[in-house]
């Protein structure tokens, strides 16, 4: 019983999920490079490229949020900064690049970024993950956290050829075939091979390895 209680105490709530500290660190590290890198390079709005929108904090993509959500989520920032960030709501892809440059005067301190990530972002994506992969809440916290990382990075859609592995993982989770999930995560690397996105390939490998630690 003592071992079980210790195990549960070590988890971090993320909406309906209970994720491991290692998986939280995985998301934060891949989204920010850690506090030192964040303070040096990411306190101001950026555009990560691709289909992303203006991004602030720990992977908070304004392009995929409504104006109302941005204003509500970033109450810790001065009103002028919040209003300016909200102006980038819904803007994605190449159009977001000049908008990010125009917003460089805004500073989002690590304390505000981490607070929003813990109280808002993780619970929201935890709910999305639980909906995308029914039964995931019964799995090891490494599994829950790794799948949250994938949904955080890729969204929860199950439609189209680029989501083949997502659908297969959903089936494996439902049938408690956890040992097959790392292979599907590694298979996703096909989407970013030779496209100048090595960070995504490393991220998929890290997620797969973390799940393997739970087996």
C-alpha positions as CSV (number, residue, x, y, z in Angstrom):
1,X,0.0,0.0,0.0
2,X,2.8,2.4,0.8
3,X,4.3,1.9,-2.6
4,X,1.0,2.6,-4.3
5,X,0.4,5.8,-2.3
6,X,4.0,7.0,-3.1
7,X,3.4,6.3,-6.8
8,X,0.1,8.2,-6.8
9,X,1.6,11.1,-4.9
10,X,4.3,11.5,-7.5
11,X,1.8,12.2,-10.3
12,X,0.6,15.6,-11.6
13,X,-3.1,16.3,-12.3
14,X,-3.9,17.4,-15.9
15,X,-7.7,17.5,-16.1
16,X,-8.8,13.9,-15.9
17,X,-5.3,12.6,-16.4
18,X,-2.6,11.9,-13.9
19,X,0.7,12.4,-15.6
20,X,4.3,11.7,-14.4
21,X,6.7,14.5,-13.6
22,X,9.0,13.1,-16.3
23,X,6.3,13.6,-18.9
24,X,5.5,17.1,-17.8
25,X,9.3,17.9,-18.0
26,X,9.3,16.4,-21.5
27,X,6.6,18.8,-22.7
28,X,8.1,21.8,-21.1
29,X,11.6,21.0,-22.4
30,X,10.5,20.5,-26.0
31,X,8.2,23.6,-25.9
32,X,10.7,25.9,-24.3
33,X,14.2,24.3,-23.9
34,X,13.9,24.9,-20.1
35,X,13.7,28.1,-18.0
36,X,17.2,29.4,-18.9
37,X,16.6,29.1,-22.6
38,X,13.1,30.5,-22.2
39,X,14.4,33.6,-20.3
40,X,17.0,34.2,-23.0
41,X,15.0,33.5,-26.2
42,X,11.3,32.9,-25.6
43,X,10.0,35.6,-23.3
44,X,8.7,37.5,-26.3
45,X,6.2,36.2,-28.9
46,X,7.6,33.9,-31.6
47,X,6.5,32.2,-34.7
48,X,7.7,28.5,-34.7
49,X,7.0,28.1,-38.4
50,X,4.7,25.8,-40.4
51,X,1.1,26.0,-39.6
52,X,1.7,27.6,-36.2
53,X,0.4,30.9,-35.0
54,X,2.1,33.5,-32.8
55,X,3.3,31.5,-29.8
56,X,3.9,32.7,-26.3
57,X,4.6,31.1,-22.9
58,X,4.9,27.3,-22.8
59,X,3.7,26.4,-26.3
60,X,0.6,28.6,-26.1
61,X,-0.4,29.1,-29.8
62,X,-2.5,32.2,-30.1
63,X,-3.5,31.2,-33.7
64,X,-5.5,28.3,-32.4
65,X,-7.3,30.2,-29.6
66,X,-10.1,32.8,-29.8
67,X,-9.7,36.4,-28.8
68,X,-11.9,35.9,-25.8
69,X,-9.7,32.9,-24.7
70,X,-6.5,34.9,-25.0
71,X,-7.9,37.8,-23.0
72,X,-9.1,35.4,-20.3
73,X,-6.1,33.1,-20.2
74,X,-3.4,35.9,-19.9
75,X,-4.9,38.0,-17.1
76,X,-1.5,38.0,-15.4
77,X,-0.2,40.3,-18.2
78,X,-0.9,44.1,-18.5
79,X,-4.0,45.0,-20.3
80,X,-2.2,46.5,-23.3
81,X,-0.2,43.3,-23.7
82,X,-3.3,41.1,-23.5
83,X,-5.1,43.1,-26.1
84,X,-2.2,43.1,-28.4
85,X,-1.8,39.3,-28.1
86,X,-5.5,38.8,-28.7
87,X,-5.2,40.6,-32.0
88,X,-3.3,37.6,-33.3
89,X,-6.0,35.1,-32.4
90,X,-6.9,32.9,-35.4
91,X,-3.9,33.9,-37.5
92,X,-1.9,30.9,-38.6
93,X,0.9,29.9,-41.0
94,X,3.0,32.5,-42.8
95,X,0.7,35.3,-42.0
96,X,1.6,34.9,-38.3
97,X,5.3,35.6,-38.9
98,X,5.0,39.4,-39.3
99,X,2.5,39.5,-36.6
100,X,4.9,37.9,-34.1
101,X,7.6,40.4,-35.2
102,X,5.2,43.3,-34.5
103,X,4.5,41.9,-31.0
104,X,8.1,41.6,-29.9
105,X,7.7,44.4,-27.4
106,X,5.6,42.1,-25.2
107,X,7.3,40.1,-22.4
108,X,5.8,37.0,-20.9
109,X,7.8,36.1,-17.8
110,X,8.5,32.5,-16.9
111,X,6.3,32.7,-13.8
112,X,3.3,33.7,-15.8
113,X,4.0,31.1,-18.5
114,X,4.4,28.2,-16.0
115,X,1.4,29.2,-14.0
116,X,-0.9,29.3,-17.1
117,X,0.6,26.0,-18.3
118,X,-0.2,24.2,-15.0
119,X,-3.6,25.7,-14.2
120,X,-5.1,26.1,-17.7
121,X,-3.1,24.4,-20.5
122,X,-2.4,21.0,-19.0
123,X,-6.0,20.5,-17.8
124,X,-7.4,21.5,-21.2
125,X,-5.1,19.2,-23.1
126,X,-5.6,16.4,-20.6
127,X,-9.3,16.6,-21.3
128,X,-8.6,16.4,-25.0
129,X,-6.3,13.5,-24.6
130,X,-8.8,11.5,-22.5
131,X,-11.4,12.1,-25.2
132,X,-9.1,11.1,-28.0
133,X,-7.9,8.0,-26.3
134,X,-10.7,6.4,-24.3
135,X,-9.3,4.3,-21.4
136,X,-6.0,6.2,-21.2
137,X,-6.8,7.3,-17.6
138,X,-6.3,3.6,-16.5
139,X,-2.7,3.5,-17.9
140,X,0.6,4.4,-16.3
141,X,1.3,8.1,-15.8
142,X,4.2,7.9,-18.3
143,X,1.7,6.7,-20.9
144,X,-0.9,9.4,-20.0
145,X,1.8,12.1,-20.1
146,X,3.4,11.0,-23.4
147,X,0.0,10.9,-25.1
148,X,-0.8,14.3,-23.7
149,X,2.5,15.5,-25.2
150,X,1.4,14.2,-28.6
151,X,-2.0,15.9,-28.4
152,X,-0.4,19.1,-27.2
153,X,1.9,19.0,-30.2
154,X,-0.4,17.5,-32.9
155,X,-3.9,18.1,-31.7
156,X,-6.5,15.3,-31.2
157,X,-7.8,14.9,-34.7
158,X,-8.2,11.3,-36.0
159,X,-9.0,12.1,-39.6
160,X,-6.8,11.7,-42.7
161,X,-3.7,9.7,-43.7
162,X,-1.4,11.7,-41.4
163,X,-3.4,10.4,-38.4
164,X,-3.1,6.7,-39.1
165,X,-0.9,6.1,-36.1
166,X,-3.2,8.2,-33.9
167,X,-6.1,5.9,-34.8
168,X,-4.0,2.8,-34.1
169,X,-2.9,4.1,-30.8
170,X,-6.5,4.8,-29.9
171,X,-7.3,1.2,-30.5
172,X,-4.3,0.0,-28.6
173,X,-5.2,2.1,-25.6
174,X,-8.8,0.8,-25.6
175,X,-7.6,-2.8,-25.7
176,X,-4.8,-2.2,-23.1
177,X,-2.1,-3.1,-25.7
178,X,0.3,-0.5,-24.3
179,X,3.4,-2.3,-25.4
180,X,2.6,-1.6,-29.1
181,X,2.2,2.2,-28.7
182,X,5.9,3.1,-28.8
183,X,6.2,1.6,-32.2
184,X,3.3,3.7,-33.5
185,X,4.8,6.8,-32.1
186,X,8.0,6.1,-33.8
187,X,6.1,5.5,-37.0
188,X,4.9,9.1,-36.9
189,X,8.4,10.2,-37.7
190,X,7.6,9.6,-41.3
191,X,5.6,12.8,-41.4
192,X,8.7,15.0,-40.6
193,X,11.6,13.1,-42.2
194,X,13.8,15.3,-44.4
195,X,11.6,18.3,-43.7
196,X,14.0,20.2,-41.5
197,X,12.1,19.4,-38.3
198,X,14.5,17.3,-36.2
199,X,13.0,18.5,-33.0
200,X,9.7,16.7,-33.8
201,X,11.5,13.5,-34.6
202,X,13.4,13.8,-31.2
203,X,10.2,14.5,-29.4
204,X,8.5,11.4,-30.8
205,X,11.5,9.3,-29.8
206,X,11.4,10.7,-26.3
207,X,7.7,10.0,-25.9
208,X,8.2,6.4,-27.1
209,X,11.1,5.8,-24.7
210,X,9.1,7.2,-21.8
211,X,6.3,4.8,-22.4
212,X,8.8,1.9,-22.7
213,X,10.0,2.8,-19.2
214,X,6.5,2.0,-17.9
215,X,6.3,-1.5,-19.4
